[in-house]
């Protein structure tokens, strides 16, 4: 496994765990998480100075975690609403 892949995987897990913890606290809103994802995507696209493959892998891991978290959250809450 390359260093880039290891960094991506570690950052994905760390970010996903942090998002899951946040979602269990009061005051959590999915809109905030969606906004944070948008900012990460903008940041990812601002690589005009060449930040390097390690940092790019870190950002990619964060973005993947946000995308998966949002999908899982929506799926869980749509299923709850449909059954409730």
PDB file of N, CA, C and O in Angstrom:
ATOM      1  N   UNK A   1       0.859  -1.179   0.000  1.00  0.00           N
ATOM      2  CA  UNK A   1       0.000   0.000   0.000  1.00  0.00           C
ATOM      3  C   UNK A   1       0.903   1.239   0.000  1.00  0.00           C
ATOM      4  O   UNK A   1       1.872   1.321   0.756  1.00  0.00           O
ATOM      5  N   UNK A   2       0.570   2.176  -0.844  1.00  0.00           N
ATOM      6  CA  UNK A   2       1.361   3.406  -0.928  1.00  0.00           C
ATOM      7  C   UNK A   2       1.074   4.314   0.270  1.00  0.00           C
ATOM      8  O   UNK A   2       0.061   4.165   0.954  1.00  0.00           O
ATOM      9  N   UNK A   3       1.968   5.236   0.501  1.00  0.00           N
ATOM     10  CA  UNK A   3       1.776   6.209   1.587  1.00  0.00           C
ATOM     11  C   UNK A   3       0.536   7.051   1.324  1.00  0.00           C
ATOM     12  O   UNK A   3      -0.197   7.390   2.253  1.00  0.00           O
ATOM     13  N   UNK A   4       0.302   7.388   0.060  1.00  0.00           N
ATOM     14  CA  UNK A   4      -0.875   8.188  -0.276  1.00  0.00           C
ATOM     15  C   UNK A   4      -2.161   7.439   0.069  1.00  0.00           C
ATOM     16  O   UNK A   4      -3.097   8.022   0.617  1.00  0.00           O
ATOM     17  N   UNK A   5      -2.204   6.134  -0.257  1.00  0.00           N
ATOM     18  CA  UNK A   5      -3.390   5.330   0.042  1.00  0.00           C
ATOM     19  C   UNK A   5      -3.581   5.195   1.546  1.00  0.00           C
ATOM     20  O   UNK A   5      -4.705   5.269   2.041  1.00  0.00           O
ATOM     21  N   UNK A   6      -2.490   4.998   2.271  1.00  0.00           N
ATOM     22  CA  UNK A   6      -2.590   4.886   3.730  1.00  0.00           C
ATOM     23  C   UNK A   6      -3.122   6.174   4.343  1.00  0.00           C
ATOM     24  O   UNK A   6      -3.980   6.134   5.224  1.00  0.00           O
ATOM     25  N   UNK A   7      -2.616   7.320   3.881  1.00  0.00           N
ATOM     26  CA  UNK A   7      -3.081   8.616   4.384  1.00  0.00           C
ATOM     27  C   UNK A   7      -4.555   8.803   4.060  1.00  0.00           C
ATOM     28  O   UNK A   7      -5.333   9.231   4.913  1.00  0.00           O
ATOM     29  N   UNK A   8      -4.942   8.483   2.827  1.00  0.00           N
ATOM     30  CA  UNK A   8      -6.343   8.618   2.425  1.00  0.00           C
ATOM     31  C   UNK A   8      -7.233   7.770   3.339  1.00  0.00           C
ATOM     32  O   UNK A   8      -8.235   8.261   3.860  1.00  0.00           O
ATOM     33  N   UNK A   9      -6.870   6.505   3.533  1.00  0.00           N
ATOM     34  CA  UNK A   9      -7.666   5.596   4.369  1.00  0.00           C
ATOM     35  C   UNK A   9      -7.761   6.088   5.811  1.00  0.00           C
ATOM     36  O   UNK A   9      -8.839   6.074   6.405  1.00  0.00           O
ATOM     37  N   UNK A  10      -6.640   6.520   6.369  1.00  0.00           N
ATOM     38  CA  UNK A  10      -6.634   6.995   7.755  1.00  0.00           C
ATOM     39  C   UNK A  10      -7.480   8.253   7.914  1.00  0.00           C
ATOM     40  O   UNK A  10      -8.229   8.384   8.882  1.00  0.00           O
ATOM     41  N   UNK A  11      -7.362   9.164   6.978  1.00  0.00           N
ATOM     42  CA  UNK A  11      -8.129  10.413   7.065  1.00  0.00           C
ATOM     43  C   UNK A  11      -9.614  10.152   6.866  1.00  0.00           C
ATOM     44  O   UNK A  11     -10.452  10.788   7.506  1.00  0.00           O
ATOM     45  N   UNK A  12      -9.939   9.220   5.982  1.00  0.00           N
ATOM     46  CA  UNK A  12     -11.330   8.829   5.773  1.00  0.00           C
ATOM     47  C   UNK A  12     -11.930   8.319   7.083  1.00  0.00           C
ATOM     48  O   UNK A  12     -12.992   8.779   7.502  1.00  0.00           O
ATOM     49  N   UNK A  13     -11.253   7.373   7.725  1.00  0.00           N
ATOM     50  CA  UNK A  13     -11.757   6.797   8.978  1.00  0.00           C
ATOM     51  C   UNK A  13     -11.874   7.848  10.072  1.00  0.00           C
ATOM     52  O   UNK A  13     -12.880   7.902  10.780  1.00  0.00           O
ATOM     53  N   UNK A  14     -10.861   8.674  10.212  1.00  0.00           N
ATOM     54  CA  UNK A  14     -10.855   9.712  11.246  1.00  0.00           C
ATOM     55  C   UNK A  14     -12.009  10.698  11.029  1.00  0.00           C
ATOM     56  O   UNK A  14     -12.717  11.052  11.972  1.00  0.00           O
ATOM     57  N   UNK A  15     -12.186  11.130   9.801  1.00  0.00           N
ATOM     58  CA  UNK A  15     -13.231  12.108   9.496  1.00  0.00           C
ATOM     59  C   UNK A  15     -14.613  11.493   9.652  1.00  0.00           C
ATOM     60  O   UNK A  15     -15.510  12.131  10.204  1.00  0.00           O
ATOM     61  N   UNK A  16     -14.801  10.272   9.180  1.00  0.00           N
ATOM     62  CA  UNK A  16     -16.101   9.616   9.306  1.00  0.00           C
ATOM     63  C   UNK A  16     -16.462   9.420  10.779  1.00  0.00           C
ATOM     64  O   UNK A  16     -17.606   9.653  11.170  1.00  0.00           O
ATOM     65  N   UNK A  17     -15.511   8.999  11.588  1.00  0.00           N
ATOM     66  CA  UNK A  17     -15.763   8.838  13.028  1.00  0.00           C
ATOM     67  C   UNK A  17     -16.139  10.166  13.675  1.00  0.00           C
ATOM     68  O   UNK A  17     -17.059  10.226  14.490  1.00  0.00           O
ATOM     69  N   UNK A  18     -15.427  11.227  13.312  1.00  0.00           N
ATOM     70  CA  UNK A  18     -15.728  12.551  13.867  1.00  0.00           C
ATOM     71  C   UNK A  18     -17.138  13.003  13.471  1.00  0.00           C
ATOM     72  O   UNK A  18     -17.864  13.561  14.294  1.00  0.00           O
ATOM     73  N   UNK A  19     -17.520  12.767  12.231  1.00  0.00           N
ATOM     74  CA  UNK A  19     -18.859  13.151  11.781  1.00  0.00           C
ATOM     75  C   UNK A  19     -19.938  12.343  12.508  1.00  0.00           C
ATOM     76  O   UNK A  19     -20.983  12.888  12.864  1.00  0.00           O
ATOM     77  N   UNK A  20     -19.693  11.060  12.726  1.00  0.00           N
ATOM     78  CA  UNK A  20     -20.675  10.235  13.439  1.00  0.00           C
ATOM     79  C   UNK A  20     -20.832  10.706  14.882  1.00  0.00           C
ATOM     80  O   UNK A  20     -21.943  10.735  15.411  1.00  0.00           O
ATOM     81  N   UNK A  21     -19.729  11.072  15.514  1.00  0.00           N
ATOM     82  CA  UNK A  21     -19.807  11.598  16.881  1.00  0.00           C
ATOM     83  C   UNK A  21     -20.587  12.905  16.910  1.00  0.00           C
ATOM     84  O   UNK A  21     -21.441  13.105  17.774  1.00  0.00           O
ATOM     85  N   UNK A  22     -20.294  13.789  15.970  1.00  0.00           N
ATOM     86  CA  UNK A  22     -20.998  15.079  15.909  1.00  0.00           C
ATOM     87  C   UNK A  22     -22.494  14.884  15.723  1.00  0.00           C
ATOM     88  O   UNK A  22     -23.294  15.612  16.310  1.00  0.00           O
ATOM     89  N   UNK A  23     -22.875  13.912  14.913  1.00  0.00           N
ATOM     90  CA  UNK A  23     -24.293  13.722  14.610  1.00  0.00           C
ATOM     91  C   UNK A  23     -25.083  13.253  15.822  1.00  0.00           C
ATOM     92  O   UNK A  23     -26.306  13.384  15.854  1.00  0.00           O
ATOM     93  N   UNK A  24     -24.396  12.709  16.818  1.00  0.00           N
ATOM     94  CA  UNK A  24     -25.088  12.239  18.017  1.00  0.00           C
ATOM     95  C   UNK A  24     -25.257  13.338  19.061  1.00  0.00           C
ATOM     96  O   UNK A  24     -25.918  13.135  20.079  1.00  0.00           O
ATOM     97  N   UNK A  25     -24.663  14.497  18.810  1.00  0.00           N
ATOM     98  CA  UNK A  25     -24.749  15.609  19.754  1.00  0.00           C
ATOM     99  C   UNK A  25     -25.917  16.522  19.405  1.00  0.00           C
ATOM    100  O   UNK A  25     -26.372  16.553  18.262  1.00  0.00           O
ATOM    101  N   UNK A  26     -26.393  17.256  20.385  1.00  0.00           N
ATOM    102  CA  UNK A  26     -27.452  18.224  20.150  1.00  0.00           C
ATOM    103  C   UNK A  26     -26.988  19.330  19.227  1.00  0.00           C
ATOM    104  O   UNK A  26     -25.811  19.689  19.208  1.00  0.00           O
ATOM    105  N   UNK A  27     -27.917  19.862  18.469  1.00  0.00           N
ATOM    106  CA  UNK A  27     -27.609  20.976  17.585  1.00  0.00           C
ATOM    107  C   UNK A  27     -27.030  20.569  16.246  1.00  0.00           C
ATOM    108  O   UNK A  27     -26.674  21.429  15.440  1.00  0.00           O
ATOM    109  N   UNK A  28     -26.931  19.272  15.994  1.00  0.00           N
ATOM    110  CA  UNK A  28     -26.379  18.806  14.726  1.00  0.00           C
ATOM    111  C   UNK A  28     -27.355  19.098  13.593  1.00  0.00           C
ATOM    112  O   UNK A  28     -28.557  18.864  13.718  1.00  0.00           O
ATOM    113  N   UNK A  29     -26.828  19.610  12.491  1.00  0.00           N
ATOM    114  CA  UNK A  29     -27.647  19.763  11.289  1.00  0.00           C
ATOM    115  C   UNK A  29     -26.879  19.238  10.087  1.00  0.00           C
ATOM    116  O   UNK A  29     -25.676  19.462   9.951  1.00  0.00           O
ATOM    117  N   UNK A  30     -27.589  18.544   9.228  1.00  0.00           N
ATOM    118  CA  UNK A  30     -26.977  18.024   8.013  1.00  0.00           C
ATOM    119  C   UNK A  30     -26.568  19.160   7.089  1.00  0.00           C
ATOM    120  O   UNK A  30     -25.595  19.035   6.344  1.00  0.00           O
ATOM    121  N   UNK A  31     -27.294  20.258   7.129  1.00  0.00           N
ATOM    122  CA  UNK A  31     -26.948  21.406   6.281  1.00  0.00           C
ATOM    123  C   UNK A  31     -25.527  21.902   6.554  1.00  0.00           C
ATOM    124  O   UNK A  31     -24.813  22.272   5.622  1.00  0.00           O
ATOM    125  N   UNK A  32     -25.117  21.910   7.811  1.00  0.00           N
ATOM    126  CA  UNK A  32     -23.750  22.330   8.151  1.00  0.00           C
ATOM    127  C   UNK A  32     -22.726  21.388   7.531  1.00  0.00           C
ATOM    128  O   UNK A  32     -21.703  21.829   7.007  1.00  0.00           O
ATOM    129  N   UNK A  33     -23.005  20.104   7.592  1.00  0.00           N
ATOM    130  CA  UNK A  33     -22.088  19.108   7.043  1.00  0.00           C
ATOM    131  C   UNK A  33     -22.001  19.254   5.521  1.00  0.00           C
ATOM    132  O   UNK A  33     -20.919  19.148   4.944  1.00  0.00           O
ATOM    133  N   UNK A  34     -23.125  19.491   4.885  1.00  0.00           N
ATOM    134  CA  UNK A  34     -23.134  19.691   3.430  1.00  0.00           C
ATOM    135  C   UNK A  34     -22.323  20.928   3.067  1.00  0.00           C
ATOM    136  O   UNK A  34     -21.577  20.915   2.088  1.00  0.00           O
ATOM    137  N   UNK A  35     -22.462  21.986   3.843  1.00  0.00           N
ATOM    138  CA  UNK A  35     -21.678  23.210   3.609  1.00  0.00           C
ATOM    139  C   UNK A  35     -20.190  22.943   3.778  1.00  0.00           C
ATOM    140  O   UNK A  35     -19.379  23.418   2.982  1.00  0.00           O
ATOM    141  N   UNK A  36     -19.827  22.192   4.801  1.00  0.00           N
ATOM    142  CA  UNK A  36     -18.418  21.853   5.022  1.00  0.00           C
ATOM    143  C   UNK A  36     -17.866  21.055   3.843  1.00  0.00           C
ATOM    144  O   UNK A  36     -16.730  21.274   3.420  1.00  0.00           O
ATOM    145  N   UNK A  37     -18.665  20.133   3.316  1.00  0.00           N
ATOM    146  CA  UNK A  37     -18.245  19.362   2.147  1.00  0.00           C
ATOM    147  C   UNK A  37     -17.998  20.283   0.960  1.00  0.00           C
ATOM    148  O   UNK A  37     -17.008  20.127   0.245  1.00  0.00           O
ATOM    149  N   UNK A  38     -18.882  21.228   0.752  1.00  0.00           N
ATOM    150  CA  UNK A  38     -18.693  22.178  -0.355  1.00  0.00           C
ATOM    151  C   UNK A  38     -17.383  22.945  -0.204  1.00  0.00           C
ATOM    152  O   UNK A  38     -16.666  23.151  -1.183  1.00  0.00           O
ATOM    153  N   UNK A  39     -17.070  23.364   1.013  1.00  0.00           N
ATOM    154  CA  UNK A  39     -15.821  24.089   1.253  1.00  0.00           C
ATOM    155  C   UNK A  39     -14.605  23.194   1.007  1.00  0.00           C
ATOM    156  O   UNK A  39     -13.599  23.647   0.461  1.00  0.00           O
ATOM    157  N   UNK A  40     -14.697  21.934   1.407  1.00  0.00           N
ATOM    158  CA  UNK A  40     -13.597  21.007   1.144  1.00  0.00           C
ATOM    159  C   UNK A  40     -13.386  20.813  -0.355  1.00  0.00           C
ATOM    160  O   UNK A  40     -12.252  20.747  -0.830  1.00  0.00           O
ATOM    161  N   UNK A  41     -14.490  20.723  -1.093  1.00  0.00           N
ATOM    162  CA  UNK A  41     -14.381  20.543  -2.537  1.00  0.00           C
ATOM    163  C   UNK A  41     -13.762  21.770  -3.206  1.00  0.00           C
ATOM    164  O   UNK A  41     -12.989  21.643  -4.156  1.00  0.00           O
ATOM    165  N   UNK A  42     -14.104  22.941  -2.712  1.00  0.00           N
ATOM    166  CA  UNK A  42     -13.485  24.169  -3.236  1.00  0.00           C
ATOM    167  C   UNK A  42     -11.995  24.157  -2.913  1.00  0.00           C
ATOM    168  O   UNK A  42     -11.165  24.450  -3.773  1.00  0.00           O
ATOM    169  N   UNK A  43     -11.662  23.819  -1.675  1.00  0.00           N
ATOM    170  CA  UNK A  43     -10.261  23.753  -1.253  1.00  0.00           C
ATOM    171  C   UNK A  43      -9.480  22.760  -2.116  1.00  0.00           C
ATOM    172  O   UNK A  43      -8.344  23.026  -2.510  1.00  0.00           O
ATOM    173  N   UNK A  44     -10.100  21.618  -2.402  1.00  0.00           N
ATOM    174  CA  UNK A  44      -9.453  20.602  -3.240  1.00  0.00           C
ATOM    175  C   UNK A  44      -9.098  21.180  -4.615  1.00  0.00           C
ATOM    176  O   UNK A  44      -8.040  20.880  -5.169  1.00  0.00           O
ATOM    177  N   UNK A  45      -9.982  21.997  -5.150  1.00  0.00           N
ATOM    178  CA  UNK A  45      -9.767  22.574  -6.468  1.00  0.00           C
ATOM    179  C   UNK A  45      -8.798  23.742  -6.500  1.00  0.00           C
ATOM    180  O   UNK A  45      -8.444  24.220  -7.578  1.00  0.00           O
ATOM    181  N   UNK A  46      -8.368  24.204  -5.350  1.00  0.00           N
ATOM    182  CA  UNK A  46      -7.465  25.358  -5.284  1.00  0.00           C
ATOM    183  C   UNK A  46      -6.004  24.934  -5.164  1.00  0.00           C
ATOM    184  O   UNK A  46      -5.244  25.530  -4.400  1.00  0.00           O
ATOM    185  N   UNK A  47      -5.620  23.934  -5.896  1.00  0.00           N
ATOM    186  CA  UNK A  47      -4.259  23.398  -5.804  1.00  0.00           C
ATOM    187  C   UNK A  47      -3.336  24.057  -6.823  1.00  0.00           C
ATOM    188  O   UNK A  47      -2.503  23.384  -7.432  1.00  0.00           O
ATOM    189  N   UNK A  48      -3.475  25.333  -7.009  1.00  0.00           N
ATOM    190  CA  UNK A  48      -2.670  26.028  -8.010  1.00  0.00           C
ATOM    191  C   UNK A  48      -1.195  26.081  -7.645  1.00  0.00           C
ATOM    192  O   UNK A  48      -0.354  26.228  -8.532  1.00  0.00           O
ATOM    193  N   UNK A  49      -0.862  25.967  -6.381  1.00  0.00           N
ATOM    194  CA  UNK A  49       0.542  26.031  -5.963  1.00  0.00           C
ATOM    195  C   UNK A  49       1.165  24.640  -5.854  1.00  0.00           C
ATOM    196  O   UNK A  49       2.367  24.517  -5.618  1.00  0.00           O
ATOM    197  N   UNK A  50       0.368  23.607  -6.023  1.00  0.00           N
ATOM    198  CA  UNK A  50       0.886  22.248  -5.937  1.00  0.00           C
ATOM    199  C   UNK A  50       1.184  21.811  -4.520  1.00  0.00           C
ATOM    200  O   UNK A  50       2.340  21.816  -4.095  1.00  0.00           O
ATOM    201  N   UNK A  51       0.153  21.433  -3.787  1.00  0.00           N
ATOM    202  CA  UNK A  51       0.340  21.113  -2.365  1.00  0.00           C
ATOM    203  C   UNK A  51       0.963  19.744  -2.154  1.00  0.00           C
ATOM    204  O   UNK A  51       1.439  19.460  -1.054  1.00  0.00           O
ATOM    205  N   UNK A  52       0.978  18.900  -3.150  1.00  0.00           N
ATOM    206  CA  UNK A  52       1.611  17.589  -3.022  1.00  0.00           C
ATOM    207  C   UNK A  52       0.611  16.460  -2.885  1.00  0.00           C
ATOM    208  O   UNK A  52      -0.540  16.663  -2.499  1.00  0.00           O
ATOM    209  N   UNK A  53       1.074  15.277  -3.206  1.00  0.00           N
ATOM    210  CA  UNK A  53       0.204  14.099  -3.223  1.00  0.00           C
ATOM    211  C   UNK A  53      -0.277  13.689  -1.835  1.00  0.00           C
ATOM    212  O   UNK A  53      -1.395  13.193  -1.695  1.00  0.00           O
ATOM    213  N   UNK A  54       0.535  13.883  -0.824  1.00  0.00           N
ATOM    214  CA  UNK A  54       0.134  13.507   0.540  1.00  0.00           C
ATOM    215  C   UNK A  54      -1.045  14.361   0.994  1.00  0.00           C
ATOM    216  O   UNK A  54      -2.040  13.829   1.487  1.00  0.00           O
ATOM    217  N   UNK A  55      -0.945  15.655   0.836  1.00  0.00           N
ATOM    218  CA  UNK A  55      -2.037  16.554   1.241  1.00  0.00           C
ATOM    219  C   UNK A  55      -3.268  16.305   0.385  1.00  0.00           C
ATOM    220  O   UNK A  55      -4.388  16.340   0.894  1.00  0.00           O
ATOM    221  N   UNK A  56      -3.081  16.055  -0.906  1.00  0.00           N
ATOM    222  CA  UNK A  56      -4.221  15.750  -1.768  1.00  0.00           C
ATOM    223  C   UNK A  56      -4.931  14.479  -1.311  1.00  0.00           C
ATOM    224  O   UNK A  56      -6.160  14.412  -1.348  1.00  0.00           O
ATOM    225  N   UNK A  57      -4.174  13.474  -0.882  1.00  0.00           N
ATOM    226  CA  UNK A  57      -4.765  12.234  -0.376  1.00  0.00           C
ATOM    227  C   UNK A  57      -5.551  12.499   0.908  1.00  0.00           C
ATOM    228  O   UNK A  57      -6.622  11.928   1.111  1.00  0.00           O
ATOM    229  N   UNK A  58      -5.025  13.353   1.761  1.00  0.00           N
ATOM    230  CA  UNK A  58      -5.713  13.710   3.005  1.00  0.00           C
ATOM    231  C   UNK A  58      -7.050  14.385   2.703  1.00  0.00           C
ATOM    232  O   UNK A  58      -8.075  14.038   3.290  1.00  0.00           O
ATOM    233  N   UNK A  59      -7.030  15.337   1.798  1.00  0.00           N
ATOM    234  CA  UNK A  59      -8.259  16.053   1.431  1.00  0.00           C
ATOM    235  C   UNK A  59      -9.256  15.095   0.784  1.00  0.00           C
ATOM    236  O   UNK A  59     -10.451  15.153   1.075  1.00  0.00           O
ATOM    237  N   UNK A  60      -8.773  14.215  -0.090  1.00  0.00           N
ATOM    238  CA  UNK A  60      -9.655  13.245  -0.744  1.00  0.00           C
ATOM    239  C   UNK A  60     -10.311  12.333   0.292  1.00  0.00           C
ATOM    240  O   UNK A  60     -11.502  12.040   0.185  1.00  0.00           O
ATOM    241  N   UNK A  61      -9.557  11.884   1.285  1.00  0.00           N
ATOM    242  CA  UNK A  61     -10.122  11.046   2.345  1.00  0.00           C
ATOM    243  C   UNK A  61     -11.220  11.761   3.109  1.00  0.00           C
ATOM    244  O   UNK A  61     -12.238  11.158   3.450  1.00  0.00           O
ATOM    245  N   UNK A  62     -11.019  13.044   3.382  1.00  0.00           N
ATOM    246  CA  UNK A  62     -12.042  13.834   4.067  1.00  0.00           C
ATOM    247  C   UNK A  62     -13.298  13.960   3.206  1.00  0.00           C
ATOM    248  O   UNK A  62     -14.413  13.795   3.701  1.00  0.00           O
ATOM    249  N   UNK A  63     -13.118  14.248   1.935  1.00  0.00           N
ATOM    250  CA  UNK A  63     -14.263  14.407   1.034  1.00  0.00           C
ATOM    251  C   UNK A  63     -15.042  13.102   0.926  1.00  0.00           C
ATOM    252  O   UNK A  63     -16.271  13.112   0.989  1.00  0.00           O
ATOM    253  N   UNK A  64     -14.346  11.978   0.764  1.00  0.00           N
ATOM    254  CA  UNK A  64     -15.029  10.682   0.698  1.00  0.00           C
ATOM    255  C   UNK A  64     -15.833  10.428   1.972  1.00  0.00           C
ATOM    256  O   UNK A  64     -16.967   9.953   1.906  1.00  0.00           O
ATOM    257  N   UNK A  65     -15.256  10.740   3.118  1.00  0.00           N
ATOM    258  CA  UNK A  65     -15.952  10.527   4.387  1.00  0.00           C
ATOM    259  C   UNK A  65     -17.216  11.376   4.468  1.00  0.00           C
ATOM    260  O   UNK A  65     -18.265  10.889   4.889  1.00  0.00           O
ATOM    261  N   UNK A  66     -17.122  12.631   4.070  1.00  0.00           N
ATOM    262  CA  UNK A  66     -18.297  13.502   4.078  1.00  0.00           C
ATOM    263  C   UNK A  66     -19.372  12.957   3.147  1.00  0.00           C
ATOM    264  O   UNK A  66     -20.547  12.927   3.512  1.00  0.00           O
ATOM    265  N   UNK A  67     -18.985  12.528   1.956  1.00  0.00           N
ATOM    266  CA  UNK A  67     -19.957  12.018   1.000  1.00  0.00           C
ATOM    267  C   UNK A  67     -20.652  10.767   1.524  1.00  0.00           C
ATOM    268  O   UNK A  67     -21.872  10.642   1.416  1.00  0.00           O
ATOM    269  N   UNK A  68     -19.889   9.852   2.085  1.00  0.00           N
ATOM    270  CA  UNK A  68     -20.466   8.622   2.631  1.00  0.00           C
ATOM    271  C   UNK A  68     -21.350   8.930   3.833  1.00  0.00           C
ATOM    272  O   UNK A  68     -22.447   8.384   3.952  1.00  0.00           O
ATOM    273  N   UNK A  69     -20.887   9.794   4.718  1.00  0.00           N
ATOM    274  CA  UNK A  69     -21.681  10.150   5.892  1.00  0.00           C
ATOM    275  C   UNK A  69     -23.024  10.740   5.474  1.00  0.00           C
ATOM    276  O   UNK A  69     -24.066  10.344   5.996  1.00  0.00           O
ATOM    277  N   UNK A  70     -23.004  11.682   4.541  1.00  0.00           N
ATOM    278  CA  UNK A  70     -24.241  12.330   4.089  1.00  0.00           C
ATOM    279  C   UNK A  70     -25.187  11.302   3.493  1.00  0.00           C
ATOM    280  O   UNK A  70     -26.382  11.325   3.788  1.00  0.00           O
ATOM    281  N   UNK A  71     -24.679  10.397   2.660  1.00  0.00           N
ATOM    282  CA  UNK A  71     -25.536   9.369   2.064  1.00  0.00           C
ATOM    283  C   UNK A  71     -26.132   8.465   3.138  1.00  0.00           C
ATOM    284  O   UNK A  71     -27.334   8.199   3.126  1.00  0.00           O
ATOM    285  N   UNK A  72     -25.308   7.996   4.057  1.00  0.00           N
ATOM    286  CA  UNK A  72     -25.803   7.112   5.121  1.00  0.00           C
ATOM    287  C   UNK A  72     -26.825   7.827   5.996  1.00  0.00           C
ATOM    288  O   UNK A  72     -27.842   7.243   6.371  1.00  0.00           O
ATOM    289  N   UNK A  73     -26.561   9.080   6.319  1.00  0.00           N
ATOM    290  CA  UNK A  73     -27.479   9.840   7.172  1.00  0.00           C
ATOM    291  C   UNK A  73     -28.823   9.999   6.476  1.00  0.00           C
ATOM    292  O   UNK A  73     -29.871   9.782   7.085  1.00  0.00           O
ATOM    293  N   UNK A  74     -28.794  10.376   5.206  1.00  0.00           N
ATOM    294  CA  UNK A  74     -30.042  10.543   4.454  1.00  0.00           C
ATOM    295  C   UNK A  74     -30.783   9.218   4.338  1.00  0.00           C
ATOM    296  O   UNK A  74     -31.995   9.166   4.546  1.00  0.00           O
ATOM    297  N   UNK A  75     -30.066   8.145   4.008  1.00  0.00           N
ATOM    298  CA  UNK A  75     -30.700   6.829   3.893  1.00  0.00           C
ATOM    299  C   UNK A  75     -31.362   6.420   5.203  1.00  0.00           C
ATOM    300  O   UNK A  75     -32.492   5.933   5.200  1.00  0.00           O
ATOM    301  N   UNK A  76     -30.672   6.614   6.316  1.00  0.00           N
ATOM    302  CA  UNK A  76     -31.209   6.230   7.623  1.00  0.00           C
ATOM    303  C   UNK A  76     -32.424   7.061   7.985  1.00  0.00           C
ATOM    304  O   UNK A  76     -33.402   6.532   8.515  1.00  0.00           O
ATOM    305  N   UNK A  77     -32.376   8.359   7.706  1.00  0.00           N
ATOM    306  CA  UNK A  77     -33.479   9.221   8.091  1.00  0.00           C
ATOM    307  C   UNK A  77     -34.662   9.113   7.138  1.00  0.00           C
ATOM    308  O   UNK A  77     -35.803   9.316   7.552  1.00  0.00           O
ATOM    309  N   UNK A  78     -34.416   8.801   5.888  1.00  0.00           N
ATOM    310  CA  UNK A  78     -35.523   8.559   4.962  1.00  0.00           C
ATOM    311  C   UNK A  78     -36.226   7.255   5.313  1.00  0.00           C
ATOM    312  O   UNK A  78     -37.451   7.164   5.231  1.00  0.00           O
ATOM    313  N   UNK A  79     -35.446   6.238   5.706  1.00  0.00           N
ATOM    314  CA  UNK A  79     -36.032   4.962   6.111  1.00  0.00           C
ATOM    315  C   UNK A  79     -36.854   5.135   7.384  1.00  0.00           C
ATOM    316  O   UNK A  79     -37.937   4.564   7.508  1.00  0.00           O
ATOM    317  N   UNK A  80     -36.343   5.919   8.326  1.00  0.00           N
ATOM    318  CA  UNK A  80     -37.066   6.187   9.567  1.00  0.00           C
ATOM    319  C   UNK A  80     -38.360   6.932   9.284  1.00  0.00           C
ATOM    320  O   UNK A  80     -39.400   6.608   9.857  1.00  0.00           O
ATOM    321  N   UNK A  81     -38.306   7.924   8.409  1.00  0.00           N
ATOM    322  CA  UNK A  81     -39.499   8.701   8.064  1.00  0.00           C
ATOM    323  C   UNK A  81     -40.525   7.829   7.352  1.00  0.00           C
ATOM    324  O   UNK A  81     -41.727   7.981   7.573  1.00  0.00           O
ATOM    325  N   UNK A  82     -40.067   6.925   6.507  1.00  0.00           N
ATOM    326  CA  UNK A  82     -40.978   6.049   5.773  1.00  0.00           C
ATOM    327  C   UNK A  82     -41.647   5.042   6.704  1.00  0.00           C
ATOM    328  O   UNK A  82     -42.790   4.646   6.478  1.00  0.00           O
ATOM    329  N   UNK A  83     -40.933   4.631   7.750  1.00  0.00           N
ATOM    330  CA  UNK A  83     -41.475   3.655   8.695  1.00  0.00           C
ATOM    331  C   UNK A  83     -42.220   4.303   9.855  1.00  0.00           C
ATOM    332  O   UNK A  83     -42.919   3.628  10.611  1.00  0.00           O
ATOM    333  N   UNK A  84     -42.065   5.609   9.987  1.00  0.00           N
ATOM    334  CA  UNK A  84     -42.625   6.291  11.151  1.00  0.00           C
ATOM    335  C   UNK A  84     -43.915   6.886  10.862  1.00  0.00           C
ATOM    336  O   UNK A  84     -44.522   7.499  11.741  1.00  0.00           O
TER     337      UNK A  84
END
